[in-house]
Amino acid sequence: VYDRDGQEIGKVHEIAGDESADIFDGFGVKTSSFGAVKYVPAEIVASIAVDEVRLTISGGEASQLEDLHAEVEERILPEKSSWYQRLAWWLTGRNR
C-alpha cells in the first residue's frame, strides 16, 4: 500500500466488503510488524493494480486512520492458499 507520494506505508491485511454483491468497502492495512491494523475506507483509495494499492492521502494522514475493529461476518480464504496458511488462519481463530 502506497501513499499519494508513492511511499510504501504497509501491506494489505484484510479486505472488507460483500463478495456476492461485488461491493468493496475498504481494507485493513498493517503498517508495521507490531503495529495495529488501520482501516482504509474505499473513498481514499486512488487506484488498485497488481501488487499495488495507492491512496489519496499522505503517510502521515494514513497513520492517523482508525484501528480496524470491525466484526467480520465471514472470512474468505483464497483458493490458492497453502495448507499451512489455512492452518495458521484456523489456529489464530481467523477462520470464523
PEZICOR-V285711 format. One record per residue. N is the residue number from 0. RES is the residue in three letters. SS is DSSP state (2 for helix, 1 for strand, 0 for the rest). Layout:
{{N/RES/SS} {N/RES/SS}}
This chain:
{{0/VAL/0} {1/TYR/1} {2/ASP/0} {3/ARG/0} {4/ASP/0} {5/GLY/0} {6/GLN/0} {7/GLU/1} {8/ILE/0} {9/GLY/0} {10/LYS/1} {11/VAL/1} {12/HIS/1} {13/GLU/1} {14/ILE/1} {15/ALA/1} {16/GLY/1} {17/ASP/1} {18/GLU/0} {19/SER/0} {20/ALA/0} {21/ASP/0} {22/ILE/1} {23/PHE/1} {24/ASP/1} {25/GLY/1} {26/PHE/1} {27/GLY/1} {28/VAL/1} {29/LYS/1} {30/THR/0} {31/SER/0} {32/SER/0} {33/PHE/0} {34/GLY/0} {35/ALA/0} {36/VAL/1} {37/LYS/1} {38/TYR/1} {39/VAL/1} {40/PRO/1} {41/ALA/2} {42/GLU/2} {43/ILE/2} {44/VAL/1} {45/ALA/1} {46/SER/1} {47/ILE/1} {48/ALA/1} {49/VAL/0} {50/ASP/0} {51/GLU/1} {52/VAL/1} {53/ARG/1} {54/LEU/1} {55/THR/0} {56/ILE/0} {57/SER/0} {58/GLY/2} {59/GLY/2} {60/GLU/2} {61/ALA/2} {62/SER/2} {63/GLN/0} {64/LEU/0} {65/GLU/0} {66/ASP/1} {67/LEU/0} {68/HIS/0} {69/ALA/0} {70/GLU/0} {71/VAL/0} {72/GLU/0} {73/GLU/0} {74/ARG/0} {75/ILE/0} {76/LEU/0} {77/PRO/0} {78/GLU/0} {79/LYS/0} {80/SER/0} {81/SER/0} {82/TRP/2} {83/TYR/2} {84/GLN/2} {85/ARG/2} {86/LEU/2} {87/ALA/2} {88/TRP/2} {89/TRP/2} {90/LEU/2} {91/THR/0} {92/GLY/0} {93/ARG/0} {94/ASN/0} {95/ARG/0}}
